[in-house]
Amino acid sequence: MLLAGSMAHFCLHLILLASFLFIPSTHELQAAQTQVLLRLRKHLEYPASLEIWGTYTGDFCNLSPSAHMSIKCQDNSVTELKIMGDKPVKANGFNGFAISNQTLSASFSIDSFVTTLTRLTSLRVLSLVSLGIWGPLSDKIHRLSFLEVLDLSSNFLFDFIPEKIATMVKFETLILDDNYFNGSMPDWFDSLSNLTVLSLKSNRLKGSFPSSLCRIKTLTDISLSHNELSGGLPDLSGLTGLRVLNLRENHLDSELPLMPKGVVSVLLSQNEFSGKIPRQFAELGQLQHLDLSSNHLSVVPPSALFALSNLSYLNLASNMLSGSLPDQLSCGSKLGFVDISSNKLIGRLPSCLANTSDRRVVKYDGNCLSIDSQHQQRGSYCKESSSGWKKFAAWKIVVVVAIIIGLVLVLALLAFGVLYFRRYHSRKTPEQRLLPKIMQDNSTTGISSELLANARIISQAVKLGTQTSPICRLFSIEELKEATKNFHPSTFIGEGSIGKLYKGKLENGSYVAIRSLALSKKYLIQNLKARLDLLSKLHHPNLVTLLGHCIDSSGQDGPGTHKVHLVYEYVPNGNYRAHLSDFSADKALKWSDRLAILIGVAKAVHFLHTGVIPGCFNNQLKTNNILLDEHRIPKLSDYGMSIIREEIEKPEAKGERPKSCHGRKLEDDVYNFGFILFESLVGPIAIDKGETFFLNEKASFGSQDGRKKILDPVVLTTCCQESLSIAVSITTKCISQEPSSRPSFEDVLWNLKYAAQVQATADADQKSDSAYPLGSTTPGIHSSP
């Protein structure tokens, strides 16, 4: 009996101990989740929809949901988080950088934000809409391995959709509508075997329709409208669960594919589909909405299409449908809207379309129908258009065949030319080899084939010889004289690295910067035009865009010269050096501002090094060649001048090959960018003293006391020490006297981004500390009793 009582007493103590240990653990878990939510609110810069979080003192899991915010929890963890902000859906002029009152601020770090998000490890539903989130979506998002629904629509996300999303196998819904994703359309979706809804509408995604989608039997909704997809569509009949297919406003150009029998809405307008409407479409018994308008579809549509029992909306406008609809055409009882306007249809309008007493809306203008209407074309119009299209199609075939034959002949001639060239040059003396000429081949860049063959090929490189960017616009000298008042001294801006700069105003009211330089007539205009074409294809948000050129051969500057004018976009807000020299309180560049500018320039140079083939080096990197627009977005000018310097500068000695863009090493740009970094840290005092000043003061960089002596006071008062140390370290490496010790531009860019992220976190913490002074209680987090 005594033993039994002791055992009971022991068990009671054990239960009490377990309860004591369990309760604090649960409370700590709730507190950790609350801290993450408050941290997310700080990252999102305190949106109005989360205002209640600042004053709420209870358990966040018990917050009443609203139209703009809801939280659901299970087992003391957040499983569902939905936040809707009030930022605009699309911003005017967004190019990858923060825009005031439209995106989150320049200090926002999407990488830090996603890292914080991933601490909500039990999340299954995440919806963050219209919050101004901007930047490339971090691949750390894949750490939310239990996520089933992700909606990040109406933000400012750009670049590629992270490939690591393919590992999130629990995904059922992925919505990234109304963003700025501009990479290639992914084709790894088949790893998401549970996916039911995929919506990537209103982005800038390129490439073809992802064939991997055809292997996901669970799909019910595919919405990829308003992108830049091209090519054909595969057979979709195997997607038995598909209900909605929305591919409007792309560049898809195949014949229409077969559709799954259960599809409800098929929206394919404003593409380039051709051929007949498949008869199989008339067998889609569940179809309610069909929009095939603004394509190149031909022949008479299937009669049975109009009679589908569930079809309520049918739009076939602005195609090339021809022939006549049968008089006895039958229309389904639910068909409420039909648009067959702007086609080539002839004959009578069937009674079920002519009789609108049943409130059916029918549009048929712009055809050649035999009805009393002033909005029909003459009969000859439809006949001519039909025969004209056939002739055009035949002509296209002839052109394609001719091009193929021409390419074969050109390749044969090139092969013969190479053999002849090798034999001829094998006989030349060493002195003759000192004067190489630029060989013209099929490359539209004007760069020699040997150089292209030896260029480093980067996986994401832009092959300039084959891309579809337009060539330089040719301006007339009259246009440029009118724009600059005949190059009046009042329009003179200054001297660039090559030539004189003028500000001009074109006939359409836009301002341009015009670089004028002299060129000896002995150099080939054909070579120069090819090189200018290459320059015009260098498109990046942080490069001043070359709009076009003008070659004036009037000889006004002498009988042996041409005048070459390069026309650039005009960047109105001065250069970086001038801004570094401005110490007024409202205009002085804080450290975070300087980092944003440096990152922009580093992105541009990294693009010039690795985003084009061949890479473009020796880019005149100086602070006065970095221009800032009205939003302080940096744009690098004077880049790539060495591409045309071969044609502009005279060789100093006989037999010396002029310096070219491709003959210089990238270390030159890294070294020069190091001095831009140095000038950003030290201020205008470094401008004139340059390398000598850096070498003398290099030791001062190693300590905080030494930095205080030489660094710009604006930097010292607006930076955190960790961010500053990162920048100082990469600056020192860039200006290393040993070229092999200098970092790549990819390393430079990574370090600058990291420094900016550290600074942004420090600024956010400082803002939080000022909002909640030391000793106050952070809302929603409670101390243990």
C-alpha positions in Angstrom: 0.0 0.0 0.0 2.8 2.3 0.9 4.6 1.4 -2.3 1.5 2.1 -4.3 1.1 5.5 -2.7 4.8 6.4 -3.4 4.4 5.4 -7.0 1.3 7.6 -7.3 3.1 10.5 -5.7 6.1 10.0 -8.1 3.8 9.9 -11.2 2.1 13.1 -10.1 5.4 14.9 -9.8 6.4 13.6 -13.2 3.2 15.0 -14.8 3.7 18.4 -13.2 7.3 18.5 -14.4 6.3 17.6 -18.0 3.6 20.3 -17.9 6.1 22.9 -16.6 8.6 22.0 -19.4 5.9 22.0 -22.1 4.3 25.3 -21.5 7.3 27.6 -21.9 8.3 25.7 -25.1 4.9 26.4 -26.6 5.1 30.1 -25.6 8.6 30.5 -27.1 7.3 29.1 -30.4 4.5 31.6 -30.5 6.8 34.5 -29.7 9.3 33.4 -32.4 6.5 33.3 -35.0 5.2 36.8 -33.8 8.7 38.2 -34.2 8.9 37.0 -37.8 5.6 38.6 -38.6 6.7 41.9 -37.1 9.9 41.6 -39.0 8.0 41.1 -42.3 5.9 44.2 -41.5 9.2 46.2 -41.1 10.5 44.8 -44.4 7.3 45.8 -46.2 7.7 49.3 -44.7 4.6 49.3 -42.5 1.8 49.0 -45.0 -1.7 50.3 -44.0 -3.1 46.8 -44.2 -0.9 45.8 -41.3 -1.4 48.8 -39.2 -3.3 46.7 -36.6 -0.2 44.6 -36.0 1.4 47.6 -34.4 -1.1 47.9 -31.6 -2.4 44.4 -31.2 -1.4 42.7 -28.0 -3.0 39.3 -28.3 -2.2 36.2 -30.2 -1.8 37.0 -33.9 -3.5 33.7 -34.8 -6.7 35.1 -33.3 -6.7 38.3 -35.4 -10.0 38.7 -37.3 -9.4 38.4 -41.0 -10.1 41.4 -43.3 -10.2 42.0 -47.1 -6.5 43.0 -46.9 -5.0 40.7 -44.3 -5.6 37.2 -42.8 -3.6 34.8 -40.8 -4.4 31.1 -40.1 -2.5 28.9 -37.7 -2.2 25.3 -36.7 -0.2 23.8 -33.8 1.0 27.3 -32.8 2.6 27.9 -36.3 1.4 30.2 -39.1 0.1 28.1 -42.0 -1.6 30.8 -44.1 -0.6 34.4 -44.6 -2.4 36.8 -46.9 -1.6 40.5 -47.2 -2.9 42.9 -49.9 -1.4 46.4 -50.2 -2.4 49.5 -52.1 0.6 49.9 -54.4 -0.2 50.5 -58.1 -0.3 47.5 -60.4 2.1 48.8 -63.0 4.5 51.7 -62.7 5.4 54.0 -65.4 9.1 53.7 -66.3 10.0 50.9 -64.0 13.4 49.6 -65.0 14.6 47.5 -62.1 15.0 50.2 -59.4 12.9 51.6 -56.7 10.3 54.3 -57.7 8.9 56.6 -55.0 5.3 55.9 -54.0 5.1 53.0 -56.3 7.6 50.4 -55.1 9.1 49.8 -51.7 12.1 52.1 -51.1 15.6 51.7 -52.5 16.7 50.2 -49.2 14.4 47.2 -49.5 16.2 43.9 -49.9 14.2 41.1 -51.4 16.8 38.6 -50.4 16.5 39.6 -46.7 12.7 39.7 -47.0 12.5 36.1 -48.5 15.0 34.9 -45.9 12.7 36.2 -43.1 9.7 34.6 -44.8 11.3 31.2 -44.8 11.3 31.2 -41.0 7.6 30.6 -41.2 8.5 27.0 -41.9 4.9 25.6 -41.8 3.4 28.0 -44.4 1.1 26.3 -46.8 -0.6 29.4 -48.3 1.2 32.7 -49.0 -0.4 35.6 -50.8 1.5 39.0 -51.0 -0.3 41.2 -53.5 0.2 44.9 -54.5 2.9 45.5 -51.9 5.5 47.2 -54.1 7.9 44.3 -53.6 10.7 44.7 -56.2 13.8 42.9 -57.3 14.7 39.4 -58.7 12.8 36.7 -56.8 15.2 35.0 -54.5 15.7 31.2 -55.0 15.5 30.9 -51.2 11.8 30.8 -51.6 12.2 27.0 -52.2 12.9 26.6 -48.5 9.1 26.9 -47.9 8.9 23.3 -48.7 5.3 22.8 -47.5 3.9 25.7 -49.6 0.9 24.8 -51.6 -0.3 28.2 -52.8 1.9 31.1 -53.8 0.5 34.4 -55.0 2.9 37.3 -55.6 0.9 39.1 -58.2 0.9 42.9 -58.9 4.4 43.6 -57.6 7.7 44.5 -59.3 9.5 41.2 -59.5 11.8 40.8 -62.6 14.5 38.7 -64.1 14.1 34.9 -64.2 11.6 32.7 -62.3 13.9 30.8 -59.9 14.5 27.2 -61.1 14.5 26.0 -57.5 10.8 26.4 -57.5 10.8 23.1 -59.3 11.6 21.4 -56.0 8.5 22.7 -54.3 6.5 19.5 -55.1 3.5 20.4 -52.9 2.6 23.4 -55.1 -1.0 23.4 -56.2 -1.3 27.1 -57.2 1.4 29.4 -58.6 0.3 33.0 -59.4 2.9 35.6 -60.4 0.7 37.9 -62.5 1.4 41.6 -63.3 5.1 41.6 -62.5 8.1 42.2 -64.8 9.7 38.8 -65.2 11.7 39.1 -68.4 13.6 35.8 -68.6 12.8 32.7 -70.6 9.6 30.8 -69.9 10.6 27.9 -67.6 10.1 24.4 -68.9 10.5 22.5 -65.6 6.9 22.6 -64.5 6.4 18.8 -64.9 8.2 18.3 -61.5 5.2 20.1 -59.9 3.0 17.0 -60.2 0.2 18.5 -58.0 -0.1 21.8 -59.8 -3.6 22.8 -60.7 -3.4 26.6 -61.4 -0.5 28.3 -63.2 -0.9 32.0 -63.9 1.9 34.1 -65.1 -0.1 36.8 -66.9 1.2 40.3 -67.8 4.9 39.8 -67.6 7.6 39.9 -70.2 8.5 36.2 -70.4 10.0 35.0 -73.7 10.5 31.7 -75.4 8.0 29.0 -76.3 5.0 27.5 -74.6 6.4 25.1 -72.0 5.8 21.6 -73.3 6.3 20.2 -69.7 2.8 21.5 -68.9 1.4 18.8 -71.1 2.6 16.2 -68.6 0.7 17.6 -65.6 -2.7 15.9 -65.6 -3.9 17.9 -62.5 -3.8 21.3 -64.3 -7.2 23.1 -64.5 -6.0 26.6 -65.3 -3.2 27.8 -67.6 -3.0 31.6 -67.9 0.1 33.0 -69.7 -1.5 35.9 -71.5 0.3 39.2 -72.2 3.8 37.9 -72.5 6.2 37.5 -75.4 5.8 33.8 -76.1 6.4 32.7 -79.7 6.4 29.4 -81.7 3.7 26.8 -81.8 1.3 25.1 -79.4 1.5 21.4 -78.7 -1.4 19.0 -78.7 -3.3 19.9 -75.4 -6.0 17.2 -75.6 -4.2 15.1 -73.0 -4.8 17.7 -70.3 -8.1 16.1 -69.3 -8.6 18.3 -66.3 -7.9 21.7 -68.0 -10.8 24.1 -67.8 -9.2 27.5 -68.6 -6.5 28.2 -71.3 -5.6 31.9 -71.6 -2.8 32.8 -73.9 -4.0 36.2 -75.2 -1.5 38.8 -76.5 1.6 36.7 -77.3 3.3 35.9 -80.6 2.2 32.2 -81.0 2.1 31.3 -84.7 1.2 27.7 -85.3 -2.0 26.2 -86.4 -4.6 25.7 -83.6 -3.9 22.5 -81.6 -6.5 20.0 -80.4 -8.1 20.9 -77.0 -9.2 18.8 -74.1 -12.9 17.8 -74.2 -13.7 19.3 -70.8 -12.2 22.8 -71.5 -14.5 25.7 -70.5 -12.7 28.8 -71.7 -10.2 29.1 -74.6 -8.7 32.6 -75.0 -6.2 32.9 -77.8 -6.7 36.4 -79.2 -4.0 38.7 -80.5 -1.6 36.0 -81.6 -0.5 34.9 -85.0 -2.3 31.6 -85.3 -3.1 30.5 -88.9 -4.9 27.8 -90.8 -8.4 26.5 -90.2 -10.4 26.3 -86.9 -10.2 22.6 -86.2 -13.5 20.7 -86.4 -12.6 19.2 -83.0 -13.5 22.6 -81.5 -17.1 21.9 -82.5 -17.1 18.8 -80.3 -16.1 20.7 -77.0 -19.4 20.2 -75.2 -18.3 22.1 -72.0 -17.0 25.1 -73.9 -18.5 28.4 -72.8 -16.0 31.1 -74.0 -14.0 31.0 -77.2 -11.9 34.0 -78.3 -9.8 33.6 -81.4 -9.9 37.2 -82.6 -7.0 39.1 -84.1 -5.1 36.1 -85.6 -4.6 34.9 -89.2 -7.3 32.1 -89.3 -8.8 31.3 -92.7 -11.7 29.5 -94.4 -15.2 29.1 -93.0 -15.5 28.3 -89.3 -17.2 24.9 -88.5 -21.0 25.3 -88.5 -21.4 23.1 -85.5 -19.3 25.5 -83.5 -22.2 28.0 -83.3 -24.5 25.3 -82.0 -22.5 24.2 -79.0 -24.9 23.8 -76.1 -22.9 25.6 -73.5 -21.2 28.3 -75.7 -22.1 31.8 -74.6 -19.3 33.9 -76.0 -17.7 33.5 -79.5 -15.3 36.0 -80.9 -13.7 35.4 -84.4 -13.2 39.0 -85.3 -10.2 40.3 -87.2 -9.1 37.2 -88.9 -9.1 36.1 -92.6 -12.2 33.9 -92.5 -13.6 33.6 -96.0 -16.5 31.9 -97.8 -20.1 31.9 -96.7 -21.9 30.7 -93.6 -24.7 28.2 -94.3 -28.3 29.7 -94.4 -29.5 27.0 -92.0 -26.8 27.7 -89.4 -28.0 26.7 -85.9 -27.1 28.7 -82.8 -27.0 27.3 -79.3 -29.5 28.5 -76.8 -26.9 30.1 -74.5 -25.0 31.9 -77.3 -25.3 35.5 -76.2 -22.4 37.2 -78.0 -20.9 36.6 -81.5 -18.3 38.7 -83.3 -17.4 37.8 -86.8 -16.5 41.4 -87.9 -13.4 42.3 -90.0 -13.1 39.1 -91.9 -13.7 38.2 -95.6 -17.1 36.4 -95.3 -19.6 36.7 -98.2 -23.2 35.6 -98.8 -26.2 36.0 -96.6 -26.1 36.4 -92.8 -27.8 33.2 -91.3 -31.1 33.9 -89.6 -29.9 32.8 -86.2 -27.4 35.6 -86.3 -29.6 38.2 -88.1 -32.5 37.8 -85.7 -31.5 39.5 -82.4 -34.9 39.4 -80.9 -33.6 36.9 -78.3 -31.2 39.6 -77.1 -28.2 38.0 -78.8 -25.4 40.5 -79.6 -24.0 39.9 -83.1 -21.2 42.0 -84.7 -20.5 41.5 -88.4 -19.2 44.8 -89.9 -16.2 44.8 -92.2 -17.2 41.7 -94.3 -18.7 41.4 -97.7 -22.1 40.1 -96.6 -25.2 40.6 -98.7 -27.1 42.7 -96.2 -28.3 46.3 -96.1 -25.5 47.9 -94.2 -23.1 50.7 -94.9 -20.4 48.9 -92.9 -19.8 46.1 -95.4 -16.9 45.9 -97.9 -17.4 45.6 -101.7 -17.5 42.0 -102.9 -14.2 42.5 -104.8 -12.4 43.3 -101.6 -13.0 39.8 -100.2 -12.0 38.1 -103.4 -8.9 40.2 -103.9 -7.8 39.7 -100.2 -8.3 35.9 -100.5 -6.3 35.6 -103.7 -3.8 38.1 -102.4 -3.2 36.0 -99.3 -2.6 32.9 -101.3 -0.1 34.8 -103.5 1.6 36.1 -100.4 1.9 32.6 -98.9 3.3 31.3 -102.1 5.7 34.2 -102.3 6.9 33.5 -98.7 7.7 29.9 -99.8 9.7 31.2 -102.8 11.6 33.6 -100.5 12.5 30.9 -98.0 13.8 28.6 -100.7 15.8 31.5 -102.2 17.3 32.3 -98.8 18.3 28.7 -98.3 20.0 28.5 -101.7 21.7 31.8 -101.1 23.1 30.7 -97.7 24.4 27.5 -99.3 26.2 29.6 -102.0 27.6 32.0 -99.4 28.9 29.2 -97.2 30.6 27.6 -100.3 32.2 31.0 -101.2 33.4 31.5 -97.6 35.0 28.0 -97.5 36.7 28.8 -100.8 37.8 32.2 -99.5 39.2 30.8 -96.3 41.3 28.3 -98.2 42.5 31.0 -100.6 43.3 33.3 -97.7 45.4 30.7 -95.9 47.4 29.9 -99.0 47.9 33.6 -99.9 49.0 34.6 -96.4 51.4 31.6 -96.0 53.5 33.2 -98.7 53.6 36.7 -97.1 56.7 38.1 -95.4 56.7 38.8 -91.7 56.6 42.5 -92.4 53.3 42.1 -94.3 51.7 40.3 -91.3 52.2 43.4 -89.2 49.3 45.1 -91.1 46.2 42.8 -90.5 42.9 44.0 -92.0 39.5 43.4 -90.5 37.9 40.6 -92.5 34.2 41.0 -93.3 32.1 37.9 -93.0 28.5 37.0 -92.4 28.5 38.3 -88.9 26.3 41.4 -88.7 28.4 42.7 -85.9 31.3 43.6 -88.1 33.6 41.6 -85.8 36.0 39.1 -87.4 34.9 35.4 -87.4 38.2 34.4 -85.7 37.4 36.8 -82.8 33.9 35.4 -82.5 35.3 31.8 -82.5 37.7 32.6 -79.7 35.2 34.6 -77.5 34.1 33.3 -74.2 30.6 31.9 -74.5 28.5 32.7 -71.4 25.3 30.7 -70.9 23.2 33.8 -70.6 25.0 35.8 -73.2 23.3 37.9 -75.8 24.5 36.8 -79.2 24.5 40.1 -80.9 25.0 38.8 -84.4 21.6 37.0 -84.3 19.4 38.9 -81.9 16.5 40.9 -83.2 17.3 44.4 -81.9 16.9 47.0 -84.6 19.9 48.5 -86.2 21.0 52.1 -85.7 18.5 54.7 -86.9 20.1 56.8 -89.6 19.6 60.5 -88.8 20.1 63.1 -91.6 22.5 66.0 -91.0 19.6 68.4 -91.5 17.8 66.8 -88.6 20.8 67.2 -86.3 21.5 70.8 -87.4 17.9 71.7 -86.7 18.1 69.9 -83.3 21.2 71.8 -82.3 20.5 75.1 -84.0 23.3 74.3 -86.5 25.6 73.1 -83.6 25.4 76.5 -82.0 27.8 77.1 -79.1 24.8 77.4 -76.7 24.1 73.7 -77.3 27.7 72.6 -76.6 27.9 70.4 -73.4 31.5 69.6 -73.3 34.3 67.2 -74.5 33.8 63.5 -74.2 36.4 60.8 -74.3 36.1 61.1 -78.1 34.7 64.2 -79.8 32.5 67.1 -78.8 29.1 66.7 -77.1 26.0 68.8 -78.0 22.5 68.8 -76.6 19.7 68.7 -79.2 15.9 68.7 -79.4 14.4 66.5 -82.0 11.3 67.3 -84.0 9.1 65.1 -81.7 10.2 67.2 -78.7 12.6 64.6 -77.1 16.1 65.7 -76.1 19.2 63.9 -77.2 23.0 64.1 -76.7 25.0 64.2 -79.9 28.7 63.3 -80.0 30.5 64.7 -83.0 33.9 63.5 -84.2 36.0 63.6 -87.3 37.0 60.5 -89.3 39.6 60.2 -92.0 38.0 59.2 -95.4 40.6 56.5 -95.8 38.7 54.3 -93.3 35.9 52.1 -94.5 32.4 53.5 -93.8 31.1 49.9 -94.1 33.3 48.9 -91.1 32.2 51.9 -89.1 28.5 51.2 -89.7 28.9 47.6 -88.6 30.5 48.7 -85.4 27.9 51.3 -84.8 25.3 48.7 -85.3 27.0 46.6 -82.6 27.0 49.5 -80.2 23.3 50.1 -80.8 22.5 46.6 -79.7 24.0 47.1 -76.3 20.8 47.6 -74.3 20.9 47.7 -70.5 19.0 49.9 -68.0 22.3 51.3 -66.8 23.7 52.2 -70.2 23.1 55.4 -72.0 21.3 54.2 -75.1 22.7 54.8 -78.6 19.7 55.8 -80.7 21.4 56.2 -84.0 24.0 58.0 -86.1 24.7 60.3 -89.0 27.7 60.2 -91.3 28.2 63.6 -93.0 30.4 63.3 -96.0 30.0 66.9 -97.1 33.7 67.6 -96.3 33.1 70.8 -94.4 35.9 70.0 -92.0 38.4 69.3 -94.8 38.4 67.4 -98.1 39.9 64.3 -96.5 37.4 63.8 -93.6 33.9 62.6 -92.8 32.0 64.0 -89.8 30.4 61.3 -87.6 27.6 62.1 -85.2 26.4 59.6 -82.6 23.0 60.3 -81.2 22.3 59.1 -77.6 19.4 59.5 -75.2 19.8 62.6 -73.0 20.2 62.0 -69.3 19.2 65.2 -67.6 20.5 65.1 -64.0 24.2 65.6 -64.3 27.0 63.2 -63.5 28.0 61.3 -60.4 31.1 63.4 -59.8 29.0 66.5 -59.5 26.6 64.9 -57.1 29.5 63.7 -54.9 30.7 67.3 -54.8 27.3 68.6 -53.6 27.3 69.0 -49.8 23.9 70.6 -49.4 21.7 68.8 -46.9 18.9 67.9 -49.3 21.2 66.8 -52.1 24.1 65.1 -50.5 24.3 61.4 -51.4 24.0 59.1 -48.4 26.0 55.9 -48.3 23.0 53.8 -49.3 22.4 56.1 -52.3 26.0 55.7 -53.4 25.8 52.0 -53.1 22.6 51.9 -55.3 24.5 53.9 -57.9 27.6 51.8 -57.7 25.5 48.6 -58.1 23.8 50.0 -61.2 27.1 50.8 -62.8 28.6 47.4 -61.8 25.6 45.7 -63.4 26.2 47.6 -66.6 29.9 46.8 -66.8 29.2 43.2 -65.9 26.8 43.1 -68.8 29.4 44.6 -71.1 32.0 41.9 -70.0 29.8 38.8 -70.0 26.4 39.6 -71.5 27.7 40.2 -75.1 29.9 38.2 -77.4 32.7 39.2 -77.7 32.9 41.0 -74.3 33.5 44.7 -74.3 36.2 46.1 -72.1 38.1 49.3 -71.5 34.9 51.3 -71.0 36.1 54.7 -69.9 35.0 54.2 -66.2 35.1 57.5 -64.4 32.7 59.2 -62.1 32.0 62.0 -64.6 31.0 59.3 -67.2 28.2 58.1 -64.8 25.1 60.1 -65.5 22.1 60.2 -63.2 18.5 60.5 -64.4 15.7 62.3 -62.4 15.3 59.2 -60.2 19.1 59.0 -59.5 19.3 55.9 -61.6 22.9 55.7 -63.0 23.6 55.3 -66.7 27.1 54.7 -68.0 28.2 56.8 -70.9 31.3 56.7 -73.1 31.2 52.8 -72.9 32.4 50.8 -75.9 34.2 53.7 -77.6 37.1 51.4 -78.3 34.8 49.5 -80.6 34.9 52.3 -83.1 38.3 53.7 -82.1 39.9 51.4 -84.6 38.1 53.4 -87.4 38.6 56.8 -85.8 42.1 57.0 -84.4 45.1 56.9 -86.7 47.8 54.3 -85.9 50.8 56.1 -84.4 53.3 54.0 -86.3 53.3 51.9 -89.4 52.4 48.4 -88.8 50.9 49.0 -85.3 47.4 47.6 -85.0 45.1 50.1 -83.3 43.7 49.3 -79.9 40.3 47.6 -80.0 37.6 46.9 -77.6 38.5 43.2 -77.6 42.2 43.5 -77.3 42.1 45.0 -73.8 41.8 43.0 -70.6 38.9 43.3 -68.3 41.3 44.1 -65.4 41.5 47.6 -66.8 37.8 48.2 -66.1 38.1 46.6 -62.6 41.0 48.8 -61.8 39.2 52.0 -63.0 36.0 51.0 -61.2 38.1 50.6 -58.0 38.8 54.4 -58.2 35.1 55.1 -58.7 34.6 53.1 -55.4 37.5 55.1 -53.8 36.0 58.4 -54.9 32.6 57.3 -53.6 34.2 56.6 -50.2 36.5 59.6 -49.9 34.7 62.2 -51.9 35.9 64.9 -54.4 39.3 65.1 -52.7 40.3 61.9 -54.5 39.4 63.2 -58.0 42.7 65.1 -58.7 45.1 63.1 -56.5 44.1 59.6 -57.9 46.4 56.7 -57.6 49.1 58.5 -55.6 46.6 59.6 -52.9 45.2 56.1 -52.6 48.6 54.5 -52.2 49.6 57.0 -49.6 46.3 56.6 -47.6 45.9 52.8 -48.2 47.1 52.0 -44.7 44.4 54.3 -43.2 41.7 52.0 -44.6 42.7 49.3 -42.1 41.3 51.0 -38.9 38.2 52.9 -38.0 40.4 55.8 -36.7 42.3 55.9 -40.0 39.0 55.9 -42.0 37.7 58.8 -40.1 40.6 60.9 -41.3 40.1 60.3 -45.0 36.5 59.2 -45.6 33.8 61.6 -46.7 31.9 62.8 -43.6 28.6 62.1 -45.3 29.6 58.4 -45.7 30.8 58.2 -42.1 27.5 59.6 -40.7 25.2 57.5 -42.9 26.9 54.0 -43.0 27.1 51.0 -40.8 30.6 49.7 -40.1 30.0 46.3 -41.6 28.7 47.6 -44.9 31.6 50.1 -45.0 34.2 47.4 -44.3 32.9 45.3 -47.2 33.1 48.3 -49.6 36.6 49.2 -48.4 37.8 45.6 -48.9 36.5 45.3 -52.4 38.0 48.7 -53.3 41.4 47.7 -52.1 41.3 44.5 -54.2 40.2 46.4 -57.3 43.1 48.8 -57.1 45.6 46.0 -56.5 48.9 46.6 -58.4 48.9 43.0 -59.5 46.2 42.4 -62.2 45.8 38.8 -61.3 44.8 39.7 -57.8 41.9 41.8 -58.9 38.4 40.4 -58.6 36.0 39.7 -61.4 33.2 42.1 -62.0 30.8 39.3 -60.8 32.6 39.3 -57.5 32.5 43.1 -57.3 28.8 43.2 -58.0 28.1 40.4 -55.4 30.1 42.3 -52.7 28.3 45.6 -53.4 24.9 43.9 -53.2 25.9 42.3 -50.0 27.1 45.7 -48.6 23.8 47.3 -49.6 21.8 44.5 -48.0 23.8 44.9 -44.7 23.2 48.6 -44.9 19.5 48.2 -45.5 19.2 45.9 -42.5 21.0 48.4 -40.3 18.8 51.3 -41.5 15.7 49.2 -40.9 16.9 48.3 -37.4 17.7 52.0 -36.7 14.2 53.0 -37.9 12.7 50.3 -35.6 14.8 51.5 -32.7 13.5 55.0 -33.1 10.0 53.8 -33.4 10.3 51.6 -30.2 12.8 53.2 -27.9 14.9 51.2 -25.5 12.8 49.8 -22.6 9.5 49.9 -24.5 7.7 46.6 -25.3 7.4 45.5 -28.9 3.8 45.0 -29.8 2.6 41.5 -30.0 5.6 40.0 -28.1 5.3 39.4 -24.4 7.7 38.4 -21.7 7.3 35.2 -19.9 5.5 35.6 -16.6 
